[in-house]
Amino acid sequence: MRRSLDLLVASVVVATMAACSTAEDASVDTASNSVASAATTPTSTVVPTTTRAPTTTVAPTTTSAPEGTALALCANETTFELGQVTDPMLDEVSGLVASRRHRGVIWAHNDGSERPGLFALGDDGADLGFHPLMLDGVVDVEDMAMISGAEDDEILLGDIGDNGASRSSIRMYRFAEPDPAVIAPIADVEVLEYTYPDQAHNAEVVLVDDVNRSVTIVTKAQRRVDGIPAELGPTAPSFVFEGPLDIGGDESVELALVGTLGAPLPEARTVAAPPRPISWCGLGGLPTGGDVSADGALIALRTYETVWVWPRQAGTSVAESLASDPCQARVAPENQGEAVAFRDSMLITVSEGVNPFLFELRP
């Protein structure tokens, strides 16, 4: 019995350290963590339930104020299972947006540089086709955002990952939203190049501010001890950078540091599930994806463990809104959740892995 217990403990330790090592590769940032946190962590926690979504379409809930919608999202006890991703090639979902002009279509992309492009999904996870990005030099795509237009919308694909914190610049790929009914390569692409004002950063969050025509990047930083990434322990504050969305020419544009975001600690506001190695590693609070609602009233940032929602008041930018306190929304158990998207006032999440499930949270 003792030998069996020893073997079990050893196997758990090995699995945990392996997971920590893998997650660590995606979480290193050389940024200083000396700036005070801006966001606070809600103290109440409730264990909710997960329900399979009904087959009928549910009309989005609307309220007169962004605060009301945000609080309704965060108060909901139930996440709905929309369906399962059927395309086995979409196995590292890192970015997600819901189409605003093609109802029932969700766009997703894989992490990294292998097979860059967009996967079109039905809102039940059905495979609607792959649109390859016809562009060389892709390094590490981590998130994407929708840009609203008067007649057509565009997509901004963020090549902003930098696990080694060694890139001299980062790039964004801007192009017209494809027609999901026509499977074709994405060839007409505008490349936007940005630099940080201080040093290289690893990041996985891209947010578009349609009102101010700006793009916001939130970095992903792990605590460091004597310059070495700490395998265990709390995450460091993230840095919030902002830059213009509409830039011309081939010159790179320097981003502006506009604030910091205190990384909230992992909470128990997930559907009841066993603890996951990524939580044991202290990486649960790292920001891994984000989105802004189509009306610009709500902002969401997700971590491996949860989703934080900010209401946005008129006259404030997306970056400025992140300086206020968010509320914490429910998430279903996901092995490595990195993607989140608004569909109206509802939130859709999905994890990395082969054939992951799509979940939806409704106000």
Buried (B, 14 or more C-beta within 10 A) or exposed (E): EEEEEEEEEEEEEEEBBEBBEBBBEBBBBBBBBEBEBBBEBBEEEEEBEBEEBEEEEEEEBEBEEBBBBBBBBBEBEBBBBBBEBBBEEBBBBBBBBBBBBBEBBBBBBBBBEEBBBBBBBBBBBBBBBBBBBBBEEBBBBBBBBBBBEEEEBBBBBBBBBBBEBEBEEBBBBBBBBBEBEEEEEBEEBEEBBBBBEEEBBBBBBBBBBBBBEBBBBBBBBBBBEEEEBBBEBBBBBBBBBBBBBEBEEEEBBEBBBBBBBBBBBBBEBBBEEEEBBBBBBBBBBBBBBBBBBBBBBBBBBBBBBBBBBBBBEEEBBBBBBBBBEBBBBBBBBBBBBBBBBBBBBBBBBBBBBEEBBBBBBBB
